[in-house]
Amino acid sequence: TINTFRKRFLSKLGPLFLQVLMIAHGLGLLKLGDVSLDGTKIKANASKHKAMSWEYANKLEAQLQGEIEELLKRAESDNSKNDGINIPAELERREARLAKIAEVKAEIERRAQARYEQEQAEYEAKLKARKEKEEALGHKLGGKKPQAPEPGPRAKDQVNFTDEESRIMPTSGG
């Protein structure tokens, strides 16, 4: 197998690989430097069903506000219509849920602001590079200009209740 081959000839592959890199660098085919990417997908201890998106948080918040208003109307009206519902307990449960949703929305907004600041810096760098290139060429460049980032959370931005550091990542097969 490849792994056995690599283990067996590792001492000879190292210098050979270095020679190939030096030749490629000499021909101008590559630049030497550090490139680090981490696309590691680690199974987190978080359920997909315990994640809340910005869009769903807003929808659920409006629904809970409506339920609280309905419960308050029931409390003010005749008690015979309450069908054995413990209104104070129901109100407390919904208010606790609203408080948790407010925390989630605040975290999503914080992440969105950090993303916006990063995208804004990248946008300004692109505009500066484009302007310098136009000045060097003496005419305007064709093509689309870089699009300015939009502030605020996006509908699919989400936070997981179980593990806030986890993210739902695309996998093969959906």
Helices and strands as residue ranges (DSSP letters): H 2-8, H 10-26, G 48-50, E 51-53, H 54-76, G 79-82, H 87-137, E 158-160
